[in-house]
Amino acid sequence: MTVQNQETEERRLPLGNLSCAGCVRRAEAALSDIAGVHEPSVNLATHEARVLLDPTVDMDDLRRKMQRAGYPLRTGQIELSLDGMTCASCVARVETALQSLPGVLRATVNLATGRAQIEHIEGQGDASALVDAATKAGYPATLLDDGQAPVDPQTRHNTEAAALRRALLLAAGLTLPVFILEMGGHVVPAFHHWLHHQIGMQTLWIVQFVLTTAVLAGPGRRFYTTGLPALMRGAPDMNSLVAIGTLAAWAYSVVATFMPTLLPETARAVYFEAAAVIVTLILLGRWLEARAKGRTGAAIARLVGMQPRVARVIRDDSVIEIAIDDLRAGDIVQLRPGERIPADGILVSEDAVIDESMITGEPIPETKHAGAEVIGGTVNGAGAFRMEVTHTGAKTMLSQIIRMVESAQGAKLPVQALVDRVTMVFVPVVIGIAAMTVLVWLLFGPDLTFALVAGVSVLIIACPCAMGLATPTSVMVGTGRAAELGVLFRKGTALQLLDKVQIVAFDKTGTLTEGRPILTDIETTSEWDTDEALRLAAAMEQTSEHPIARAIRGAAEEKTLTLPAVKGFKSLTGLGVRGVIADRTVLLGAARLMMQESVDISPLAGQAKQLAQQGRSPLYLAVDGQLVALLAVADKAKQGAREMISALKAQGVHVAMISGDAQDAADAIGRELGIDHIVAEVMPKGKVDALQSLRAHGAKLAFVGDGINDAPALAEADVGIAIGTGTDIAVETADVVLISGAPEAVLTALGVSRQTMKNIRQNLFWAFAYNTALIPVAAGVLYPAFALMLSPMLAAGAMAFSSVCVLSNALRLRYMAPHHLRGTPA
């Protein structure tokens, strides 16, 4: 009997991969094995499970366990834009608020982009509830629509920077007289005496009060309207630290100005200039941050900028200009030399030379022929041409790339977990340290003002802005620059995992080789004619897009052979194909298929071995169980593949090749490229087994492939890298996509990962070292020995400098060059 507590809640979980009664039993058993899940009941008709959940159940853990069991929860994605986030503690609080809602599996908030990515159970993600939860936590949210074409992310940052600039100028204008009145006298004693003689100290203090109050109530109001409510909720953030510190200095000065008798005579001093200067310096830091954050999204901004605003469409035999938003699939567009292509489409006129460097990273323009696909955002070369639009708006490749980059930029790397744990308690701890500092100096220090200054300095210098910006800014710039170089990180976590990779395994065909083999040999048994054998083989490959199939069809087309119809066609993954032609059963495939079907291949086995040793892939053709012919195709290695392999080995990376081709053919390519570890003649499942064997000792492993049969291996690897010219299934399964398919792009991906992670480690060291070192200094630890104290104004300046330093370091990643990345050491 199941024991439940009173808070157990009934939930419905949509499950995938349910196809029979056996699936129902196995899914129920998998749910029963999860702690806190009671009385699971799976409905095959609705593909849902009804369960009773304890409140302690971690939904993300439940999702992972059901994924491993083979019955994954069906999930959806919601993205929110957030306002008011200023530090790492803000991120933690928004994530906590979002993840507390029913149906939410995971919420990831990015400080640099100001966005939240929420993964929820399908049908249970209430967007309005998510918006309300973030808003109630103190961070107003708006829902982002996935169906819209991407917009320039710099617009938001530019708006924010412009507002901060106005606030900064106003604050600086009001603060400057306060600073001169108070500090000028300390620098020039004669000026101090003149002011006191002409105006009087009380009047000077009243002037400072008016100006400082205007600074705090005007441009500085943002710190109090956000920080004080957060403090009241028991969730203080950076704004809370600034609010407490400046209000303490202001309130003490007000008492000294208007109620001086409440203070000892030796403690009657004002710190209006400290409050005003702190607000001004922090606004300066915020403005610099906003400008720098805008530059971190420059890569996406450039991609968005590649979308033309208008298109020249042919309507009623005339060319008219329409807005890009009005373009529809099926429209015929006229392109002039030098124009950007407005959408994805197909070339319907004469040849065209197109610069696709913005997609592939390759600088050499490509010649396209009629019927070829063209990509929106790429640039037409010297001639004019016409194209038929196939995809517009959010469906274009450029829009998909932008969304992919945005998703990677918004991801939270595993290294961020440490930052999250620290920042959740950081601000409350800092407030406690500040209170302790004031108490200690009240007991052992010279006077009350000394204790106040020390406490305010601790509050101001400890703002965890740099901590929150250290990782996301580097991820944004690194993944953005990678996209410009033709490398797309579909999953941000791959950026960190790739840095730890010690083994890179490659598929052969289409990955290390051109993937466009040609038919080199055809040997027949004595009863068959060569052309007839080729005709049957080409007929069997009529519907396949596999490179070997295209090679066989190409040879038949050159001889203008008429291909017969095929009935009962069936593709046998990893083996070959079967079909019926003129009532005869035809088999075409590898030796494994012939052995499985009991076809004797010994008459041509010797020739097959010789061809395989020459690096050619042999295929057998059989009719009604009798061997007919041996066909061989050859595929040459991609240009630059050998150099790429050598560079990987020089970096200490172990290189392997896993192929479904014959062992001899794989060995031939392996020898040519300098690959030592070769696994051949494996089925798709065999590739997974080979990967597991390679990393038996715990080494991190990446797999590079391009075909449908590579999808399981791409999913199994720690980092799956797909050639962008490959199949959609391979690309969707991968963590990283190499758009161009050029071998050196693998080195670029590794280099981006290593440079970005190095940058993140530098940022985290700076952020943590800064707070670790300066909080004790602000608290006055150096005062007893050296009589050194850190003033609140210097603390504010140091805090602003810390954040700008982290952002500036991250922006260096914008200048990563391909040749530099390809030589990045391990």
N, C-alpha and C positions, 0 to 999 in steps of 0.2 A: 504493500500500500504506500502511495506517495505521500510524504509529509510536506505540507505547504505552510507558509506563514500567511498572515492575514493580508499582506500587501501584494500577494501574487496577482499578476495582471494577465488577462487573456489577450493574446496577440495573434494576428494572422500574418504568416510569412510566405510570400510568393517564391516558389522554388523553380529552378530550371532543370532540364534533362529528365523530367518525369515522363516515362513512355509506357510503363506496364505495371502490373500489380507487384512484381518483384521490386521495382523501383520504389514503390510506396513503402514496402516493408523495410527496405534498406535505408530510406530517408528517415523513417520513424526511428529506426535503431540508432542512426547517427545523431538525431536530435536527443534521444534518451541518454546518450553517453555524455552530453554536455551538462556540466554542473549548473543547477538552477533552472533547468528546462523540465517541465512536468507534463505528463499526459499528452504527448504529441499525437496528432491525428492528421494524416495527409490525405487530401482529396485529389484523386487523379484527374477528375473532370475539370476542376478549377485551378489545378496546379498550385494549390495552396496548402500550407500546414497550419493547423490551429494548435496553439501551445499555450501553456500557462508559464509565465516567466517570473522568477524572483527579481526584485529590484536590483540585486547585486550582479545580474548577468551583464557582462560586457558585450554589447551588440557587435562591435567590430571583431571581437574574438569569435563570437558565434558565426559571423560571416566567413571568417577564415576557415573554421573547422568544417562548415558545410561545403565550402569550396573544395577542400581536400577530400571530402567524402564523395564528391562528384555531383552534388545537387546544390549548386550555388544559389544564394539569394538573388532574385532579380532586383537590380538597383537602378536608380536614376541620379542625375546630377543637377544641382541648383547652384547658381553663382550670385553672390551679393556684392554690391559696392558699399563700402563703409566709410563714414566720416568720423573725424574726431580722434583717430588713433595716432598716438604720438610716441609710444615706447613699447618695449617687449611685454611689459605687464598688461598692456591693453590687449595684445594678441591673445594672451593666455585667458583673460577674462571673457573675451568674446567667444573663444572656442568652448569654454566651459558652459556659457549660456546656450550656445547652439546645440552642443552635444547632449544637453539635458532634455531636449525635446523628444517625444516618442517618434520612432521611425528613423531617427538620424543615426547613421553608422559611424560617420567620421566627419569632422569639420576642420578644415585647414585654413588659417588666416595668414595673409601675407602683409606685413607692415609696409613694405616698399611699394606694393601695388595698391594697397587699400582695398583688397578684395578677399572674400571668403568663398572657398569651394566646399560644398556640402554634398556628401554621398549619403543617400537615404534609401530606405526600402521602397521599392516601386509601389506607388499608390498611397504611401504614408508620409510623403514629404510635403508638408503644408507650407508653401512659400510665404504666405502672409504671417503664419506663426513664427517663422524664422526671422522675418523682417522685424516683427514686434519684439522678439526676444533680444535681438541685437540692439534695437533702439532703446529698450528698457534697461539694457546693461550700460547705456550711456553713449552708444555709438550708432547714430542714425544710419539706417540701411535702405538701399533700394535694390530691387530685383533686376538682374541683367538678363536680357533676352538672347538665348542662343541662336534664334532664327535670324537675327539681324547680321548684316555684314559688319565686320570689325571696324572700329573707329580709332582715330589717333589717340593713344593713351596720354600723349603729352598735353592734350587740351586741358585735362583735369589738373595736371601738375602746373601748367602755365597759369590757370585761373587761381589756384592756391597760392602760387608764388606772387602773383600780382596783388592779391589781397594782403599777403604778409608784407609785401614791400610798402604798401600804403600805411599799414599799421606801424611798420618799423620807422618810416619817415616821420610820422606824427609823434611816436614815442621819443625818437631821437631829438626832435625839435623841442619837446617839453622837458626832456631830461638834461639837455646841454646846459641851460641856465642853472639848474639845481646842482649839477656837477661843478660848474665854475664857481658858484657861490660858496659851496662847501669845501671843495678840494683846492680851489685857487688860492685860498688863504693859507693852506698848509704848504703849498709850493712857494708862494711869494708872501712872506710875513707882512710886508708893507701893504699889500692889497688887503690882507685880513684886517689890519688896523684901520685902514681907510673905510672899509665896509662898516665896521662896528661904529666908527665915528659918525659916518654919514647916515646910516640907516638904523643901526641898532640890532642887537642879536635877536630880540623877540620878533621884530618885523622880518628879519631874514628867515627865521624859522617858519613864520606864517606863509611867506612867499613859497618856500620849499614845500610846505604842506599842500598848498593849492596846486602847484605844478605836479607834484608826485601823485596826489589823489587823482588828478586828471589822467596821468599815465596809467594808473592801476584800474581806474574805472572805464577808461576808453580802450586803447589798444591792448592793455593787459587783461581786459575783462574775460577773455577766452580761457585764461588759466583758472579763474574762480568759478565760472559757470560750469566747467567740466570737472575740475579738481575737487571742489568742495562737496558736490553731490556724491562723487565717487568715494570720498572719505566717509560721508554719512552712511553709505551703503556697506561700509567695511571692506571696500575694495579699492584702496588708494592707488593712484597711478602717478606718472611723472608730473602731471598738472597739479596733483595734490601736494607734491613736494615744493613746487614753485609757489603755490598759493600759501602754504603754511609759512614758508621762509620769508616771503615778501610781506605778508600780512603781519608777521611777528615784528619785523623791522619797522613797518609803518605804524603799527599800534603802539609800540614802545615810544616811537618818536612823537606821536600824538599826545601821549601822556606827558612826556617831557616838555612839550610845547604848551599845552593848555592846562595841565594839572600837575605841575612840577612838584608840588608839596607831597605827592604820593611816593616820590622817589627820594633816596638819600641824595644829599647835595653832590657827592662825588659821582653819582650815576646819572646826572642830568645832562644827557647828550642826545642828539638826533641822528638818525640813520636814514633819513628820507632819500639821500642820494644813493644809498645802497639798494633800496627797494626799486627806485626808478631805473638805475643802471642795470640791475639784474633782469628786469622785464625787457629792457631794450636789447641787452646782449642775447637773451634767449630768443627774442624775436629775430635778431640777426641770424642766430644759428638755425632757426626754423626756416627762414627765407633761403639761406644757403642750402639747407637740406632739400627744400622743395625744388630749387633749381637743379641740384645734383640728381635728385630722384627722377626729374624729367629726362635727364640725359641717360639714366639707366635704361629707360624704355625707348631709346633712340632707334634700336634695331626694328622694333615693331612699327614705330612711327615711319621709318623709311619704307617698310613693306606696305603699310597703309597708303603712303604717298605714291606708291607705284600703281595704284588703281586710278586710271584716268577718270575725269569727271564727265566727259561726253563721248559719244560714239557716232560714227557716220554710217547710217543704215540705208540700205537700198529699199525704197518703197515706191511702187508704181513706176518703175524704170527711172527713178530719179534718186539722187543721194540727199538725204536730209540729216541734220544733226539733232540727236536727242540726248537727254540726260541718261547717265549710266544706269540710274534706278529704273528707267523705263524700258531697258533692254530685256528681251525675252528669248527663251530658247526657240530656235528656228529662224531667227532674224539673220539676214545676210549683211555682213559688215564690210565696208570698203576701207582698207588700210593704206595710208600713204607712207612713203619712206620716212623712217625716224619716229613714227608714232608708236605709242604703247598699245598693245592688244587689250581691248576692253573687257574680255571675258574668255572663258575656255571655249574652244570650238574645234572645227575641222576645216582644213584648207580645201577650198573648192575651186580654186583657179590655178594659175601657173605656180611654178616653184617659188619659194621664198627663203631668204636667209634671215634667221631670227637669232637675236642675242638673248640667250636664256641664262645668263650669268647670275641674275637675281634669284633664280630657282636652284640652279645646279652648282653655282660657285665656279663654273668653268668659263674662262674668258673668251674662248674661241666660238664665234657664231656657228650655228648649225643650219645646214641646208635642209629644207622641208619640201616634200613632194605632195601632189594632190592626194587628199585622203588622210594626210598625217594630222595628228593632234597638235594644236597650238594652245599655249597657256596664257591666261590673262595676266597682264602686268609685264610680260616680256616685250622686247623692243623689235619692231620691224627694221630690217636692214635697208638695202639700197632700192629695192623694187617695190611696186604696189601689188597688192593681192586682195582676194576676197575670201572670207571665211564664214562658215555657218555656226552660229552660237549654239552650244550644247548645255553650258552651265553658267548661271549668273549669280551675283550677290554672294550669299553665304555658302553656296554650293561650289564655288570655284576653288581650284587648287590653292591659289594665293590666300583665300579666306581660310581654308582648312589649315594651311601652314601657320597663319597668324594665330588661329585658335590653339594649334598644337604648341606653339611657342609660349603663348599666354598661359596655357595649362602647366607647362614645365616651369615657367617662371613663378607660378603661384604655388608650386609644390613645396612641401616641407621636407628637407633632407633629414636623415637619421641623426646627423650631428647636431641638429637644432634641438633635439630632445633635452640635452644638458642645459641649454639656454632656457628652455621652457621651465624646467624644474627650478632653476635658480630664480628666474624673474617672478614666478608666482609668489615667492616669499620675500623678494628683494626689497620692494618699497616698504612694506610693514617693518622689516628689520631695520631699514635705514631710519625710519621715523623713531624706532626704539633707540637706535644708536644716538640720534640727535637729542632725544630727551635725556638719555644717560649722560651725554656730553654736557648739556646745560646743568644737570644736577651735580656732576662732579666738579665743574668749575665754580658753581655757586658755593660748594663746600670748601674748595681749596684754591680757587682763583682770586684774582685781585678785586673784582667787583661784578655787579650784575651785568653790565654792558659787555664785559669780556665773555661771560657765559653765553649771552644772547648771540654775539657775533660768531662764536664757535658753533653753536647749534644751527644757526642759519647757514653757515658755510657747509656743514655736513649735508643738510637738506638739498642745497643747490647743486653741489658737485656730484652727488650720487645719482642723478637722473639717468636711468638705464637706456637712453636713446641708442647709444653706440651698440649695446648688446643686441637690441632688437633689429638693428639695421645690418649687423655684421654678415649674416648668412644670406638673407633674401636679396640684398643689393648685388652681391657677387653672383648669385644664381641668375638674376635678371640679366645682368650684363653678359655673363658667360654664355647662357643659352641663346641670347639674342645675337651675339657675335657668331656663335656656331651656326645659326640659321643662315646668316649672311655668307658663310663659307660652305653651305650645302649640307650641313649636318643638323638634323632635327632630333632633339631629345623629347620623345613623346611623353616620357615619365621623368619628372625631375629627380627622383631618387636614383635613376641610372647615372646621373652626373657624379654622385659620390661612389656608387658601386664600381663604375668603370675605372676610377682611380686606383682601386685595389686589385684589378684584374691581373693575374699572373699567367693565364693561359688564354690564347685566342685560337679557336677552332673555326675552320672555314669549310663551307660547302664548296664543291668544285665548279659544276656547270653554272655559268651565269654570274658566278661570284669571283672566282679566280680566273676563269676563262671567259671568252667573249660571249658564250651562250648562243652563238650563231654558227653551229657546225655545218659542214658541207658533207655530202655523200662522197666518200673517197673510193670505196670498193664495193663490188657486188659479185659474189661467187654463187653459182647455182649447181645443183645436182644435174646429172646428165640428162634427165628427162625434161628439164625446164629451160625455157628461153629467158635471157636476162631481162628483156623489156617486159615480158609477161609477169615475171617476179616483181619487178619494180612497180608495175601497174597495180598489182594486188597490195603491195606494201603501202603505196601512196594512198590507195583507197581506204585502207585501215586507219590512216592518219589524217583523214580529211577534216575531222572536227577538233583535232588536238592543236593546242598552241604551244606545245612543248618544243624547245629548240630542235631536238632530233627529228620530230615530226615535220617541222618546217623544212629541214634539210632534205628529207626524203621527198616531200611534195615538190620542193624546188627542182630536184633532179628530174622528176616526172614532167614538170612544166617545161623544162628545157627541151625535152624530147617530144613535147606536145602529145603526151599519152592521154587517152580518154579513160577516165576512172569509173569503174562500175559502182553500183549502189551497194551499201552495206546494211544488213539487217542484224538485229540483236546485238548491236555493238555494246561492249562493256570494257571499261578501263579497269585494269587490275593494278592497284597502286604498288609501285616498286617492282612490278614484274613485266607488264606490257599491256597488250590489248587482245580482245577476242571478238570475232564477229562472223557473220555468215555472208558469203558472196556466191551467188548462183548455186545455192543449196550446198555449198561446201564450207566446212568450218575452217576458219583461217586464224592462225595464231601469229603474233608478231611481238617479240620481246627478248628478254635476256635468257641466258642459259638456265636460270632458275625456273623460269616459266616452262621451258621445254621439259626439264626434269620432272616438274610437278605434273605435267600432262603426258608423261611417259613417251616423249618424242626422242628418238635416237639422233643425237647430234654428232656422233663420232665421224661421219664422213667429212665434215667441215671443221672439226674441233681443232685440228692442227693449224689450219689457216687462221682461225679465230685467235689462237694463242699468239701467232706471229703478229697479227694486226694489233692486238692489245699491247704487246711489248713495244710497239711503235707509237703508243699513245692514242690509238683509235678505239672507239667504242663499238664492239660487235653486237649485232642483233640477228636473231634467227627468225626465218619465216617458215611456217609449216602449214600444210593444207591436209585436212582430214587425217591428222596424226602423223603425216609423213613430212620429213624435212625437205624444203624446197630450195632455200637460198640462205646465204650469209651476207648481211649488209654491214658496212662499217662507215662510221662518220667520225670526223676529226674536228676538234675544237681547239683553237690556239689560245694560249695564255694571254690575259689582258696586258696591255702595255703598262709598265710600271709595277706589275704584280711582284716580280722578283725583287725589285728595289724595296717595295713595301715590306716584304717578308724579311729581308736583310735588316731593315731598320728596326722592326719589332724585335728580332733576335738580339740586335745590338743594345736594345733597351732592357734586356734581361727577360723578355716575354717568351714563353714556350709556345711554339706554333704547331698546330696540327691540322690535318685535312680529313674530313669525314664525307664519304661519297657513296652513292648507290651504284656507281659505275664498277666495271670489272676491275679486279685488283691490278692487273697489268697496266690498264689505261690510267688508273689513278697513280700508280707508281711512276709512270712516265712523266706525268705533269708534276708530280712531287719532286722528282729529280731535277726537272727543268727549273723549278722555282726555289729549290733548296729547302724543302720541307722534310723533316726527318720522321715525324710520327704520322703515319697514314693508315686510316681505317676505310676499307672499301667493301663493296658488295653488301651494303646494309640497307634494310628497309627503314622507313621513317621511324618506327619504334627502335630499330637498331641504332639510329643516331642518338636517341635519348640515352640508351644504354652506354654508348661510347662516351658521351659527355659525363655520365655518372662515374664511369671508370677513370676518366681523365682527372677528375677532381676528387678522387678517392681519399686524398690526404688533406682535404679541406681548402685547397686552393680556389680562389675566385676565378670564374671562367666566363668568357664571352664567346658567343657563337655568331658567325656571320653567314647569312644565307639569303636566298631570293625566291624560292619556289614554295608551292603549296606543301610539298613533302618536307619542307624545312620548318613548317609552323610548329610541330611538337618540340623540335630541338630549340627553336627560338624561345619558346615558353619555358623550357626546362633550364636553360642557361641562366646564370646570375644576371647577365646582361645580354639580351637578344638584339643583334644589329642586323637590320634588313637593308638590302640594296633597293633603293627607291624605284629602280626600273623593273623590279620584280612584281610578283602577284600582290593583289590587294590583301589576301589573307595573310601573307608573310609580313606585310607592312603593318597590318592591324595587330599582329601578335607581338611585334618587336617593341623594345624599349627605346631604341635609337634607329633613325632612318637616314641612310646616306642617299641623298637625292640623286646625285650624279652617277653613282655606280662605279666611280673611279676608285681603284685600289687604295690610292693614297688618302682617300677620305677616312679610312679606318684609323690612320695615324693622326689625322686632324681631330677625330672624335676623342681618341685617347689623350691627345695634347690639350684639348679644351678642358677635358675632365681634370687633368692633373694641374693645369694652371689655375683653374677655378677653385679647386679644393685647396691649393696652396694659398690662394688669395683669401679664402674663407678662414683658414687657420691663422693667417696674419691678422685679419680683422678681429677674430675672437680673442687672440692673445692681447691685442691692443685694448679691446673693450674691457676685458676682465682685469688686465694689469692696471689699467687706468683707475678703475674703481677700487681695486685692492690697495693700490699705493696711496691714492689721494684722500680716501675717506679718513684714514688715521691722521694724515697731515691736517686736514680740515678740522678734525676734532681737537687738535692742539698737542699731538704726541711729541712734536719737536720743541714745544715752547719751554719746558723745564730746562732742557739742555742748551738750546740755541736761541731762545726768545723769538722763535719764528712762528707766525700765525698766518693762515691763509684767509684773506678778506673775502667776504661774500661776493664782491664784484669780480675778483680774480677767479673765484670758484665758478661763477656764471660763464666767464670767458673760456675757462678750461673745459667746461661741460660742452659748450657749443663747438669748440675746436675738436673735441673728441669725436663727435658725430660727423663733422665735415671731413675729418681725417679718414674715418672708415669709408665714407662715400667716395672720397677722392681715390683711395686705394682700389676700391671696386671698379671705378671707371677706367682704371688702367687696362682692364681686360678688353676694352673696346678696341685696343690696338694690337690684339693678338694676330700675328701674321701666319699664313699657312706654312711657309718654309720653316718658321721658328717652331711651330707646333709639331711638325713632322720629325724634328730632332729632339723633342722633349724627352729627357731621360726618365727612366722608371723610378 
